[in-house]
Amino acid sequence: MSTMTKRATVYLDPALHKALRLQSIETSQSVSELINAAVRDELAEDLGDLAIFDERESEPVLEFETFVKGLKRDGIL
């Protein structure tokens, strides 16, 4: 663990805490290491999603109301 870590209080569901403790034992990683890895993975996924939004920024926007009216017009609704 880095010397630049921050302490935080996190309240976990008891079943999740037990699962983390068991995984900690099986993987020889601390609960903190497992939680940090999970948070990193989630943030990386968010970063990927944001990149996709940036790529699609120039695409035309279709309003929901217009879309639904089109479904009705086409006999789908």
mmJSON file of the N, C-alpha and C atoms, coordinates in Angstrom:
{"data_MODEL":{"atom_site":{
"group_PDB":["ATOM","ATOM","ATOM","ATOM","ATOM","ATOM","ATOM","ATOM","ATOM","ATOM","ATOM","ATOM","ATOM","ATOM","ATOM","ATOM","ATOM","ATOM","ATOM","ATOM","ATOM","ATOM","ATOM","ATOM","ATOM","ATOM","ATOM","ATOM","ATOM","ATOM","ATOM","ATOM","ATOM","ATOM","ATOM","ATOM","ATOM","ATOM","ATOM","ATOM","ATOM","ATOM","ATOM","ATOM","ATOM","ATOM","ATOM","ATOM","ATOM","ATOM","ATOM","ATOM","ATOM","ATOM","ATOM","ATOM","ATOM","ATOM","ATOM","ATOM","ATOM","ATOM","ATOM","ATOM","ATOM","ATOM","ATOM","ATOM","ATOM","ATOM","ATOM","ATOM","ATOM","ATOM","ATOM","ATOM","ATOM","ATOM","ATOM","ATOM","ATOM","ATOM","ATOM","ATOM","ATOM","ATOM","ATOM","ATOM","ATOM","ATOM","ATOM","ATOM","ATOM","ATOM","ATOM","ATOM","ATOM","ATOM","ATOM","ATOM","ATOM","ATOM","ATOM","ATOM","ATOM","ATOM","ATOM","ATOM","ATOM","ATOM","ATOM","ATOM","ATOM","ATOM","ATOM","ATOM","ATOM","ATOM","ATOM","ATOM","ATOM","ATOM","ATOM","ATOM","ATOM","ATOM","ATOM","ATOM","ATOM","ATOM","ATOM","ATOM","ATOM","ATOM","ATOM","ATOM","ATOM","ATOM","ATOM","ATOM","ATOM","ATOM","ATOM","ATOM","ATOM","ATOM","ATOM","ATOM","ATOM","ATOM","ATOM","ATOM","ATOM","ATOM","ATOM","ATOM","ATOM","ATOM","ATOM","ATOM","ATOM","ATOM","ATOM","ATOM","ATOM","ATOM","ATOM","ATOM","ATOM","ATOM","ATOM","ATOM","ATOM","ATOM","ATOM","ATOM","ATOM","ATOM","ATOM","ATOM","ATOM","ATOM","ATOM","ATOM","ATOM","ATOM","ATOM","ATOM","ATOM","ATOM","ATOM","ATOM","ATOM","ATOM","ATOM","ATOM","ATOM","ATOM","ATOM","ATOM","ATOM","ATOM","ATOM","ATOM","ATOM","ATOM","ATOM","ATOM","ATOM","ATOM","ATOM","ATOM","ATOM","ATOM","ATOM","ATOM","ATOM","ATOM","ATOM","ATOM","ATOM","ATOM","ATOM","ATOM","ATOM","ATOM","ATOM","ATOM","ATOM","ATOM","ATOM"],
"id":[1,2,3,4,5,6,7,8,9,10,11,12,13,14,15,16,17,18,19,20,21,22,23,24,25,26,27,28,29,30,31,32,33,34,35,36,37,38,39,40,41,42,43,44,45,46,47,48,49,50,51,52,53,54,55,56,57,58,59,60,61,62,63,64,65,66,67,68,69,70,71,72,73,74,75,76,77,78,79,80,81,82,83,84,85,86,87,88,89,90,91,92,93,94,95,96,97,98,99,100,101,102,103,104,105,106,107,108,109,110,111,112,113,114,115,116,117,118,119,120,121,122,123,124,125,126,127,128,129,130,131,132,133,134,135,136,137,138,139,140,141,142,143,144,145,146,147,148,149,150,151,152,153,154,155,156,157,158,159,160,161,162,163,164,165,166,167,168,169,170,171,172,173,174,175,176,177,178,179,180,181,182,183,184,185,186,187,188,189,190,191,192,193,194,195,196,197,198,199,200,201,202,203,204,205,206,207,208,209,210,211,212,213,214,215,216,217,218,219,220,221,222,223,224,225,226,227,228,229,230,231],
"type_symbol":["N","C","C","N","C","C","N","C","C","N","C","C","N","C","C","N","C","C","N","C","C","N","C","C","N","C","C","N","C","C","N","C","C","N","C","C","N","C","C","N","C","C","N","C","C","N","C","C","N","C","C","N","C","C","N","C","C","N","C","C","N","C","C","N","C","C","N","C","C","N","C","C","N","C","C","N","C","C","N","C","C","N","C","C","N","C","C","N","C","C","N","C","C","N","C","C","N","C","C","N","C","C","N","C","C","N","C","C","N","C","C","N","C","C","N","C","C","N","C","C","N","C","C","N","C","C","N","C","C","N","C","C","N","C","C","N","C","C","N","C","C","N","C","C","N","C","C","N","C","C","N","C","C","N","C","C","N","C","C","N","C","C","N","C","C","N","C","C","N","C","C","N","C","C","N","C","C","N","C","C","N","C","C","N","C","C","N","C","C","N","C","C","N","C","C","N","C","C","N","C","C","N","C","C","N","C","C","N","C","C","N","C","C","N","C","C","N","C","C","N","C","C","N","C","C","N","C","C","N","C","C"],
"label_atom_id":["N","CA","C","N","CA","C","N","CA","C","N","CA","C","N","CA","C","N","CA","C","N","CA","C","N","CA","C","N","CA","C","N","CA","C","N","CA","C","N","CA","C","N","CA","C","N","CA","C","N","CA","C","N","CA","C","N","CA","C","N","CA","C","N","CA","C","N","CA","C","N","CA","C","N","CA","C","N","CA","C","N","CA","C","N","CA","C","N","CA","C","N","CA","C","N","CA","C","N","CA","C","N","CA","C","N","CA","C","N","CA","C","N","CA","C","N","CA","C","N","CA","C","N","CA","C","N","CA","C","N","CA","C","N","CA","C","N","CA","C","N","CA","C","N","CA","C","N","CA","C","N","CA","C","N","CA","C","N","CA","C","N","CA","C","N","CA","C","N","CA","C","N","CA","C","N","CA","C","N","CA","C","N","CA","C","N","CA","C","N","CA","C","N","CA","C","N","CA","C","N","CA","C","N","CA","C","N","CA","C","N","CA","C","N","CA","C","N","CA","C","N","CA","C","N","CA","C","N","CA","C","N","CA","C","N","CA","C","N","CA","C","N","CA","C","N","CA","C","N","CA","C","N","CA","C","N","CA","C","N","CA","C","N","CA","C","N","CA","C"],
"label_alt_id":[null,null,null,null,null,null,null,null,null,null,null,null,null,null,null,null,null,null,null,null,null,null,null,null,null,null,null,null,null,null,null,null,null,null,null,null,null,null,null,null,null,null,null,null,null,null,null,null,null,null,null,null,null,null,null,null,null,null,null,null,null,null,null,null,null,null,null,null,null,null,null,null,null,null,null,null,null,null,null,null,null,null,null,null,null,null,null,null,null,null,null,null,null,null,null,null,null,null,null,null,null,null,null,null,null,null,null,null,null,null,null,null,null,null,null,null,null,null,null,null,null,null,null,null,null,null,null,null,null,null,null,null,null,null,null,null,null,null,null,null,null,null,null,null,null,null,null,null,null,null,null,null,null,null,null,null,null,null,null,null,null,null,null,null,null,null,null,null,null,null,null,null,null,null,null,null,null,null,null,null,null,null,null,null,null,null,null,null,null,null,null,null,null,null,null,null,null,null,null,null,null,null,null,null,null,null,null,null,null,null,null,null,null,null,null,null,null,null,null,null,null,null,null,null,null,null,null,null,null,null,null],
"label_comp_id":["MET","MET","MET","SER","SER","SER","THR","THR","THR","MET","MET","MET","THR","THR","THR","LYS","LYS","LYS","ARG","ARG","ARG","ALA","ALA","ALA","THR","THR","THR","VAL","VAL","VAL","TYR","TYR","TYR","LEU","LEU","LEU","ASP","ASP","ASP","PRO","PRO","PRO","ALA","ALA","ALA","LEU","LEU","LEU","HIS","HIS","HIS","LYS","LYS","LYS","ALA","ALA","ALA","LEU","LEU","LEU","ARG","ARG","ARG","LEU","LEU","LEU","GLN","GLN","GLN","SER","SER","SER","ILE","ILE","ILE","GLU","GLU","GLU","THR","THR","THR","SER","SER","SER","GLN","GLN","GLN","SER","SER","SER","VAL","VAL","VAL","SER","SER","SER","GLU","GLU","GLU","LEU","LEU","LEU","ILE","ILE","ILE","ASN","ASN","ASN","ALA","ALA","ALA","ALA","ALA","ALA","VAL","VAL","VAL","ARG","ARG","ARG","ASP","ASP","ASP","GLU","GLU","GLU","LEU","LEU","LEU","ALA","ALA","ALA","GLU","GLU","GLU","ASP","ASP","ASP","LEU","LEU","LEU","GLY","GLY","GLY","ASP","ASP","ASP","LEU","LEU","LEU","ALA","ALA","ALA","ILE","ILE","ILE","PHE","PHE","PHE","ASP","ASP","ASP","GLU","GLU","GLU","ARG","ARG","ARG","GLU","GLU","GLU","SER","SER","SER","GLU","GLU","GLU","PRO","PRO","PRO","VAL","VAL","VAL","LEU","LEU","LEU","GLU","GLU","GLU","PHE","PHE","PHE","GLU","GLU","GLU","THR","THR","THR","PHE","PHE","PHE","VAL","VAL","VAL","LYS","LYS","LYS","GLY","GLY","GLY","LEU","LEU","LEU","LYS","LYS","LYS","ARG","ARG","ARG","ASP","ASP","ASP","GLY","GLY","GLY","ILE","ILE","ILE","LEU","LEU","LEU"],
"label_asym_id":["A","A","A","A","A","A","A","A","A","A","A","A","A","A","A","A","A","A","A","A","A","A","A","A","A","A","A","A","A","A","A","A","A","A","A","A","A","A","A","A","A","A","A","A","A","A","A","A","A","A","A","A","A","A","A","A","A","A","A","A","A","A","A","A","A","A","A","A","A","A","A","A","A","A","A","A","A","A","A","A","A","A","A","A","A","A","A","A","A","A","A","A","A","A","A","A","A","A","A","A","A","A","A","A","A","A","A","A","A","A","A","A","A","A","A","A","A","A","A","A","A","A","A","A","A","A","A","A","A","A","A","A","A","A","A","A","A","A","A","A","A","A","A","A","A","A","A","A","A","A","A","A","A","A","A","A","A","A","A","A","A","A","A","A","A","A","A","A","A","A","A","A","A","A","A","A","A","A","A","A","A","A","A","A","A","A","A","A","A","A","A","A","A","A","A","A","A","A","A","A","A","A","A","A","A","A","A","A","A","A","A","A","A","A","A","A","A","A","A","A","A","A","A","A","A","A","A","A","A","A","A"],
"label_entity_id":["1","1","1","1","1","1","1","1","1","1","1","1","1","1","1","1","1","1","1","1","1","1","1","1","1","1","1","1","1","1","1","1","1","1","1","1","1","1","1","1","1","1","1","1","1","1","1","1","1","1","1","1","1","1","1","1","1","1","1","1","1","1","1","1","1","1","1","1","1","1","1","1","1","1","1","1","1","1","1","1","1","1","1","1","1","1","1","1","1","1","1","1","1","1","1","1","1","1","1","1","1","1","1","1","1","1","1","1","1","1","1","1","1","1","1","1","1","1","1","1","1","1","1","1","1","1","1","1","1","1","1","1","1","1","1","1","1","1","1","1","1","1","1","1","1","1","1","1","1","1","1","1","1","1","1","1","1","1","1","1","1","1","1","1","1","1","1","1","1","1","1","1","1","1","1","1","1","1","1","1","1","1","1","1","1","1","1","1","1","1","1","1","1","1","1","1","1","1","1","1","1","1","1","1","1","1","1","1","1","1","1","1","1","1","1","1","1","1","1","1","1","1","1","1","1","1","1","1","1","1","1"],
"label_seq_id":[1,1,1,2,2,2,3,3,3,4,4,4,5,5,5,6,6,6,7,7,7,8,8,8,9,9,9,10,10,10,11,11,11,12,12,12,13,13,13,14,14,14,15,15,15,16,16,16,17,17,17,18,18,18,19,19,19,20,20,20,21,21,21,22,22,22,23,23,23,24,24,24,25,25,25,26,26,26,27,27,27,28,28,28,29,29,29,30,30,30,31,31,31,32,32,32,33,33,33,34,34,34,35,35,35,36,36,36,37,37,37,38,38,38,39,39,39,40,40,40,41,41,41,42,42,42,43,43,43,44,44,44,45,45,45,46,46,46,47,47,47,48,48,48,49,49,49,50,50,50,51,51,51,52,52,52,53,53,53,54,54,54,55,55,55,56,56,56,57,57,57,58,58,58,59,59,59,60,60,60,61,61,61,62,62,62,63,63,63,64,64,64,65,65,65,66,66,66,67,67,67,68,68,68,69,69,69,70,70,70,71,71,71,72,72,72,73,73,73,74,74,74,75,75,75,76,76,76,77,77,77],
"pdbx_PDB_ins_code":[null,null,null,null,null,null,null,null,null,null,null,null,null,null,null,null,null,null,null,null,null,null,null,null,null,null,null,null,null,null,null,null,null,null,null,null,null,null,null,null,null,null,null,null,null,null,null,null,null,null,null,null,null,null,null,null,null,null,null,null,null,null,null,null,null,null,null,null,null,null,null,null,null,null,null,null,null,null,null,null,null,null,null,null,null,null,null,null,null,null,null,null,null,null,null,null,null,null,null,null,null,null,null,null,null,null,null,null,null,null,null,null,null,null,null,null,null,null,null,null,null,null,null,null,null,null,null,null,null,null,null,null,null,null,null,null,null,null,null,null,null,null,null,null,null,null,null,null,null,null,null,null,null,null,null,null,null,null,null,null,null,null,null,null,null,null,null,null,null,null,null,null,null,null,null,null,null,null,null,null,null,null,null,null,null,null,null,null,null,null,null,null,null,null,null,null,null,null,null,null,null,null,null,null,null,null,null,null,null,null,null,null,null,null,null,null,null,null,null,null,null,null,null,null,null,null,null,null,null,null,null],
"Cartn_x":[0.843,0.0,0.89,0.483,1.241,1.253,2.304,2.35,1.456,0.921,0.067,-1.415,-1.768,-3.161,-3.961,-5.27,-6.204,-7.097,-7.402,-8.278,-9.722,-10.62,-12.045,-12.868,-13.999,-14.928,-15.974,-16.109,-17.067,-17.94,-19.248,-20.175,-20.612,-20.32,-20.613,-21.738,-22.488,-23.462,-22.676,-23.184,-22.441,-22.04,-22.912,-22.585,-21.452,-21.447,-20.354,-19.041,-19.112,-17.905,-17.332,-18.204,-17.746,-17.111,-17.747,-17.196,-15.829,-15.695,-14.401,-13.333,-13.689,-12.719,-12.283,-13.246,-12.902,-12.022,-12.371,-11.55,-10.168,-10.103,-8.831,-7.919,-8.494,-7.728,-7.268,-8.187,-7.867,-6.817,-6.829,-5.924,-4.695,-4.62,-3.508,-3.415,-4.567,-4.632,-5.47,-5.184,-5.975,-7.346,-8.294,-9.616,-9.457,-8.572,-8.322,-7.831,-6.927,-6.419,-7.541,-8.403,-9.523,-10.494,-10.796,-11.714,-11.092,-9.801,-9.123,-9.14,-8.903,-8.917,-10.316,-11.35,-12.724,-13.091,-12.683,-12.97,-12.212,-10.946,-10.169,-10.855,-11.319,-11.999,-13.252,-14.042,-15.272,-14.959,-13.945,-13.574,-13.026,-12.265,-11.747,-12.899,-13.919,-15.088,-15.804,-15.945,-16.565,-15.764,-14.446,-13.586,-13.81,-13.954,-14.238,-15.58,-16.593,-17.913,-17.844,-17.099,-16.967,-16.293,-15.311,-14.637,-15.622,-16.503,-17.515,-18.464,-18.87,-19.728,-19.038,-17.75,-17.003,-16.974,-16.779,-16.743,-18.079,-19.18,-20.512,-21.121,-20.33,-20.833,-21.437,-20.893,-21.364,-22.56,-22.985,-24.136,-25.417,-26.37,-27.632,-28.396,-29.148,-29.93,-31.358,-31.913,-33.3,-34.072,-34.998,-35.792,-36.71,-36.911,-37.748,-39.161,-39.736,-41.108,-41.229,-40.271,-40.262,-40.156,-39.315,-39.128,-40.42,-41.089,-42.332,-43.423,-43.506,-44.495,-44.226,-42.956,-42.608,-43.031,-42.893,-43.354,-44.869,-45.585,-47.043,-47.404,-46.733,-46.976,-46.738,-45.733,-45.369,-46.192,-47.146,-48.022,-47.399,-46.261,-45.626,-46.281,-46.787,-47.508,-48.971],
"Cartn_y":[-1.174,0.0,1.238,2.237,3.473,4.24,5.005,5.849,7.07,7.291,8.444,8.061,7.045,6.612,7.493,7.51,8.234,7.235,7.501,6.633,7.069,6.097,6.389,5.342,5.755,4.82,4.451,3.161,2.661,1.633,1.776,0.827,-0.173,-1.439,-2.503,-3.391,-3.914,-4.948,-6.112,-6.713,-7.797,-8.943,-9.297,-10.38,-9.968,-8.708,-8.232,-8.195,-7.784,-7.745,-9.149,-10.112,-11.501,-11.997,-11.69,-12.099,-11.467,-10.193,-9.525,-10.163,-10.48,-11.116,-12.475,-13.246,-14.563,-14.409,-13.453,-13.225,-12.733,-11.94,-11.446,-12.605,-13.565,-14.738,-15.555,-15.763,-16.594,-15.963,-14.621,-13.945,-13.349,-13.469,-12.876,-11.368,-10.736,-9.285,-8.761,-7.548,-6.961,-6.539,-6.37,-5.873,-4.506,-3.678,-2.358,-2.477,-3.408,-3.605,-4.038,-4.929,-5.389,-4.249,-3.439,-2.319,-1.289,-0.977,-0.035,-0.527,-1.813,-2.374,-2.266,-2.539,-2.459,-1.024,-0.078,1.332,1.774,1.383,1.703,1.161,-0.096,-0.704,0.077,0.472,1.237,2.59,3.272,4.577,4.444,3.392,3.165,2.92,2.185,1.947,3.26,4.101,5.415,6.248,6.192,6.938,6.465,5.157,4.615,5.1,5.123,5.617,7.08,7.897,9.314,9.496,8.648,8.731,8.432,7.464,7.135,8.306,8.958,10.137,11.216,11.426,12.431,12.088,10.807,10.377,10.612,10.489,10.585,11.98,12.935,14.279,14.94,14.652,15.316,14.611,13.481,12.777,13.572,13.474,14.196,13.645,14.518,14.142,13.879,12.776,12.44,12.545,13.475,13.673,12.479,12.108,10.967,11.128,12.31,12.552,12.341,12.84,12.665,11.189,10.467,9.037,8.258,8.54,7.836,8.173,9.43,9.825,9.099,8.91,8.164,6.713,6.121,4.731,4.649,5.631,5.655,5.836,6.772,7.044,5.79,5.02,3.821,2.597,2.77,1.669,0.688,1.032,0.142,0.251,1.436,1.66,1.919],
"Cartn_z":[0.0,0.0,0.0,-0.747,-0.868,0.449,0.678,1.873,1.718,0.509,0.245,0.279,1.013,1.069,2.012,1.796,2.65,3.348,4.574,5.36,5.12,4.956,4.759,5.493,5.975,6.598,5.56,5.311,4.33,5.034,4.891,5.504,4.444,4.693,3.733,4.247,3.315,3.644,4.259,5.337,5.993,5.049,4.121,3.183,2.247,1.814,0.955,1.724,2.978,3.799,3.976,4.22,4.369,3.078,1.938,0.642,0.41,0.766,0.618,1.508,2.745,3.651,3.103,2.583,2.019,0.777,-0.074,-1.269,-0.871,0.183,0.682,1.088,1.774,2.198,0.99,0.052,-1.125,-2.024,-2.119,-3.049,-2.377,-1.06,-0.285,-0.517,-0.711,-0.831,0.333,0.743,1.819,1.281,2.185,1.799,1.143,1.662,1.072,-0.369,-0.614,-1.981,-2.914,-2.448,-3.272,-3.583,-2.58,-2.786,-3.72,-3.527,-4.422,-5.859,-6.076,-7.425,-8.045,-7.249,-7.751,-8.122,-7.291,-7.583,-8.834,-8.956,-10.167,-11.417,-11.352,-12.502,-12.88,-11.892,-12.16,-12.773,-12.246,-12.79,-14.208,-14.47,-15.823,-16.798,-16.352,-17.2,-17.486,-16.464,-16.665,-17.653,-17.557,-18.474,-19.91,-20.088,-21.414,-21.938,-21.055,-21.453,-21.868,-21.123,-21.461,-22.812,-23.115,-24.409,-25.54,-25.321,-26.332,-26.532,-25.432,-25.546,-26.376,-26.124,-26.886,-28.372,-28.695,-30.095,-30.792,-30.052,-30.648,-30.527,-30.036,-29.779,-31.017,-32.182,-33.406,-34.051,-33.496,-34.06,-33.811,-34.735,-34.527,-33.325,-32.685,-31.513,-31.941,-31.493,-31.774,-30.471,-30.431,-29.224,-29.001,-27.74,-27.387,-27.933,-27.753,-28.208,-29.721,-30.472,-31.927,-32.286,-31.574,-31.83,-31.597,-30.464,-30.135,-31.148,-31.537,-32.555,-33.874,-34.204,-35.405,-35.312,-34.139,-33.94,-34.132,-33.623,-33.789,-35.26,-35.928,-37.351,-38.193,-37.836,-38.602,-38.203,-37.283,-36.89,-35.915,-35.349,-34.394,-33.022,-32.71,-31.452,-31.727],
"occupancy":[1.0,1.0,1.0,1.0,1.0,1.0,1.0,1.0,1.0,1.0,1.0,1.0,1.0,1.0,1.0,1.0,1.0,1.0,1.0,1.0,1.0,1.0,1.0,1.0,1.0,1.0,1.0,1.0,1.0,1.0,1.0,1.0,1.0,1.0,1.0,1.0,1.0,1.0,1.0,1.0,1.0,1.0,1.0,1.0,1.0,1.0,1.0,1.0,1.0,1.0,1.0,1.0,1.0,1.0,1.0,1.0,1.0,1.0,1.0,1.0,1.0,1.0,1.0,1.0,1.0,1.0,1.0,1.0,1.0,1.0,1.0,1.0,1.0,1.0,1.0,1.0,1.0,1.0,1.0,1.0,1.0,1.0,1.0,1.0,1.0,1.0,1.0,1.0,1.0,1.0,1.0,1.0,1.0,1.0,1.0,1.0,1.0,1.0,1.0,1.0,1.0,1.0,1.0,1.0,1.0,1.0,1.0,1.0,1.0,1.0,1.0,1.0,1.0,1.0,1.0,1.0,1.0,1.0,1.0,1.0,1.0,1.0,1.0,1.0,1.0,1.0,1.0,1.0,1.0,1.0,1.0,1.0,1.0,1.0,1.0,1.0,1.0,1.0,1.0,1.0,1.0,1.0,1.0,1.0,1.0,1.0,1.0,1.0,1.0,1.0,1.0,1.0,1.0,1.0,1.0,1.0,1.0,1.0,1.0,1.0,1.0,1.0,1.0,1.0,1.0,1.0,1.0,1.0,1.0,1.0,1.0,1.0,1.0,1.0,1.0,1.0,1.0,1.0,1.0,1.0,1.0,1.0,1.0,1.0,1.0,1.0,1.0,1.0,1.0,1.0,1.0,1.0,1.0,1.0,1.0,1.0,1.0,1.0,1.0,1.0,1.0,1.0,1.0,1.0,1.0,1.0,1.0,1.0,1.0,1.0,1.0,1.0,1.0,1.0,1.0,1.0,1.0,1.0,1.0,1.0,1.0,1.0,1.0,1.0,1.0,1.0,1.0,1.0,1.0,1.0,1.0],
"B_iso_or_equiv":[0.0,0.0,0.0,0.0,0.0,0.0,0.0,0.0,0.0,0.0,0.0,0.0,0.0,0.0,0.0,0.0,0.0,0.0,0.0,0.0,0.0,0.0,0.0,0.0,0.0,0.0,0.0,0.0,0.0,0.0,0.0,0.0,0.0,0.0,0.0,0.0,0.0,0.0,0.0,0.0,0.0,0.0,0.0,0.0,0.0,0.0,0.0,0.0,0.0,0.0,0.0,0.0,0.0,0.0,0.0,0.0,0.0,0.0,0.0,0.0,0.0,0.0,0.0,0.0,0.0,0.0,0.0,0.0,0.0,0.0,0.0,0.0,0.0,0.0,0.0,0.0,0.0,0.0,0.0,0.0,0.0,0.0,0.0,0.0,0.0,0.0,0.0,0.0,0.0,0.0,0.0,0.0,0.0,0.0,0.0,0.0,0.0,0.0,0.0,0.0,0.0,0.0,0.0,0.0,0.0,0.0,0.0,0.0,0.0,0.0,0.0,0.0,0.0,0.0,0.0,0.0,0.0,0.0,0.0,0.0,0.0,0.0,0.0,0.0,0.0,0.0,0.0,0.0,0.0,0.0,0.0,0.0,0.0,0.0,0.0,0.0,0.0,0.0,0.0,0.0,0.0,0.0,0.0,0.0,0.0,0.0,0.0,0.0,0.0,0.0,0.0,0.0,0.0,0.0,0.0,0.0,0.0,0.0,0.0,0.0,0.0,0.0,0.0,0.0,0.0,0.0,0.0,0.0,0.0,0.0,0.0,0.0,0.0,0.0,0.0,0.0,0.0,0.0,0.0,0.0,0.0,0.0,0.0,0.0,0.0,0.0,0.0,0.0,0.0,0.0,0.0,0.0,0.0,0.0,0.0,0.0,0.0,0.0,0.0,0.0,0.0,0.0,0.0,0.0,0.0,0.0,0.0,0.0,0.0,0.0,0.0,0.0,0.0,0.0,0.0,0.0,0.0,0.0,0.0,0.0,0.0,0.0,0.0,0.0,0.0,0.0,0.0,0.0,0.0,0.0,0.0],
"pdbx_formal_charge":[null,null,null,null,null,null,null,null,null,null,null,null,null,null,null,null,null,null,null,null,null,null,null,null,null,null,null,null,null,null,null,null,null,null,null,null,null,null,null,null,null,null,null,null,null,null,null,null,null,null,null,null,null,null,null,null,null,null,null,null,null,null,null,null,null,null,null,null,null,null,null,null,null,null,null,null,null,null,null,null,null,null,null,null,null,null,null,null,null,null,null,null,null,null,null,null,null,null,null,null,null,null,null,null,null,null,null,null,null,null,null,null,null,null,null,null,null,null,null,null,null,null,null,null,null,null,null,null,null,null,null,null,null,null,null,null,null,null,null,null,null,null,null,null,null,null,null,null,null,null,null,null,null,null,null,null,null,null,null,null,null,null,null,null,null,null,null,null,null,null,null,null,null,null,null,null,null,null,null,null,null,null,null,null,null,null,null,null,null,null,null,null,null,null,null,null,null,null,null,null,null,null,null,null,null,null,null,null,null,null,null,null,null,null,null,null,null,null,null,null,null,null,null,null,null,null,null,null,null,null,null],
"auth_seq_id":[1,1,1,2,2,2,3,3,3,4,4,4,5,5,5,6,6,6,7,7,7,8,8,8,9,9,9,10,10,10,11,11,11,12,12,12,13,13,13,14,14,14,15,15,15,16,16,16,17,17,17,18,18,18,19,19,19,20,20,20,21,21,21,22,22,22,23,23,23,24,24,24,25,25,25,26,26,26,27,27,27,28,28,28,29,29,29,30,30,30,31,31,31,32,32,32,33,33,33,34,34,34,35,35,35,36,36,36,37,37,37,38,38,38,39,39,39,40,40,40,41,41,41,42,42,42,43,43,43,44,44,44,45,45,45,46,46,46,47,47,47,48,48,48,49,49,49,50,50,50,51,51,51,52,52,52,53,53,53,54,54,54,55,55,55,56,56,56,57,57,57,58,58,58,59,59,59,60,60,60,61,61,61,62,62,62,63,63,63,64,64,64,65,65,65,66,66,66,67,67,67,68,68,68,69,69,69,70,70,70,71,71,71,72,72,72,73,73,73,74,74,74,75,75,75,76,76,76,77,77,77],
"auth_comp_id":["MET","MET","MET","SER","SER","SER","THR","THR","THR","MET","MET","MET","THR","THR","THR","LYS","LYS","LYS","ARG","ARG","ARG","ALA","ALA","ALA","THR","THR","THR","VAL","VAL","VAL","TYR","TYR","TYR","LEU","LEU","LEU","ASP","ASP","ASP","PRO","PRO","PRO","ALA","ALA","ALA","LEU","LEU","LEU","HIS","HIS","HIS","LYS","LYS","LYS","ALA","ALA","ALA","LEU","LEU","LEU","ARG","ARG","ARG","LEU","LEU","LEU","GLN","GLN","GLN","SER","SER","SER","ILE","ILE","ILE","GLU","GLU","GLU","THR","THR","THR","SER","SER","SER","GLN","GLN","GLN","SER","SER","SER","VAL","VAL","VAL","SER","SER","SER","GLU","GLU","GLU","LEU","LEU","LEU","ILE","ILE","ILE","ASN","ASN","ASN","ALA","ALA","ALA","ALA","ALA","ALA","VAL","VAL","VAL","ARG","ARG","ARG","ASP","ASP","ASP","GLU","GLU","GLU","LEU","LEU","LEU","ALA","ALA","ALA","GLU","GLU","GLU","ASP","ASP","ASP","LEU","LEU","LEU","GLY","GLY","GLY","ASP","ASP","ASP","LEU","LEU","LEU","ALA","ALA","ALA","ILE","ILE","ILE","PHE","PHE","PHE","ASP","ASP","ASP","GLU","GLU","GLU","ARG","ARG","ARG","GLU","GLU","GLU","SER","SER","SER","GLU","GLU","GLU","PRO","PRO","PRO","VAL","VAL","VAL","LEU","LEU","LEU","GLU","GLU","GLU","PHE","PHE","PHE","GLU","GLU","GLU","THR","THR","THR","PHE","PHE","PHE","VAL","VAL","VAL","LYS","LYS","LYS","GLY","GLY","GLY","LEU","LEU","LEU","LYS","LYS","LYS","ARG","ARG","ARG","ASP","ASP","ASP","GLY","GLY","GLY","ILE","ILE","ILE","LEU","LEU","LEU"],
"auth_asym_id":["A","A","A","A","A","A","A","A","A","A","A","A","A","A","A","A","A","A","A","A","A","A","A","A","A","A","A","A","A","A","A","A","A","A","A","A","A","A","A","A","A","A","A","A","A","A","A","A","A","A","A","A","A","A","A","A","A","A","A","A","A","A","A","A","A","A","A","A","A","A","A","A","A","A","A","A","A","A","A","A","A","A","A","A","A","A","A","A","A","A","A","A","A","A","A","A","A","A","A","A","A","A","A","A","A","A","A","A","A","A","A","A","A","A","A","A","A","A","A","A","A","A","A","A","A","A","A","A","A","A","A","A","A","A","A","A","A","A","A","A","A","A","A","A","A","A","A","A","A","A","A","A","A","A","A","A","A","A","A","A","A","A","A","A","A","A","A","A","A","A","A","A","A","A","A","A","A","A","A","A","A","A","A","A","A","A","A","A","A","A","A","A","A","A","A","A","A","A","A","A","A","A","A","A","A","A","A","A","A","A","A","A","A","A","A","A","A","A","A","A","A","A","A","A","A","A","A","A","A","A","A"],
"auth_atom_id":["N","CA","C","N","CA","C","N","CA","C","N","CA","C","N","CA","C","N","CA","C","N","CA","C","N","CA","C","N","CA","C","N","CA","C","N","CA","C","N","CA","C","N","CA","C","N","CA","C","N","CA","C","N","CA","C","N","CA","C","N","CA","C","N","CA","C","N","CA","C","N","CA","C","N","CA","C","N","CA","C","N","CA","C","N","CA","C","N","CA","C","N","CA","C","N","CA","C","N","CA","C","N","CA","C","N","CA","C","N","CA","C","N","CA","C","N","CA","C","N","CA","C","N","CA","C","N","CA","C","N","CA","C","N","CA","C","N","CA","C","N","CA","C","N","CA","C","N","CA","C","N","CA","C","N","CA","C","N","CA","C","N","CA","C","N","CA","C","N","CA","C","N","CA","C","N","CA","C","N","CA","C","N","CA","C","N","CA","C","N","CA","C","N","CA","C","N","CA","C","N","CA","C","N","CA","C","N","CA","C","N","CA","C","N","CA","C","N","CA","C","N","CA","C","N","CA","C","N","CA","C","N","CA","C","N","CA","C","N","CA","C","N","CA","C","N","CA","C","N","CA","C","N","CA","C","N","CA","C","N","CA","C","N","CA","C","N","CA","C"],
"pdbx_PDB_model_num":[1,1,1,1,1,1,1,1,1,1,1,1,1,1,1,1,1,1,1,1,1,1,1,1,1,1,1,1,1,1,1,1,1,1,1,1,1,1,1,1,1,1,1,1,1,1,1,1,1,1,1,1,1,1,1,1,1,1,1,1,1,1,1,1,1,1,1,1,1,1,1,1,1,1,1,1,1,1,1,1,1,1,1,1,1,1,1,1,1,1,1,1,1,1,1,1,1,1,1,1,1,1,1,1,1,1,1,1,1,1,1,1,1,1,1,1,1,1,1,1,1,1,1,1,1,1,1,1,1,1,1,1,1,1,1,1,1,1,1,1,1,1,1,1,1,1,1,1,1,1,1,1,1,1,1,1,1,1,1,1,1,1,1,1,1,1,1,1,1,1,1,1,1,1,1,1,1,1,1,1,1,1,1,1,1,1,1,1,1,1,1,1,1,1,1,1,1,1,1,1,1,1,1,1,1,1,1,1,1,1,1,1,1,1,1,1,1,1,1,1,1,1,1,1,1,1,1,1,1,1,1]
}}}
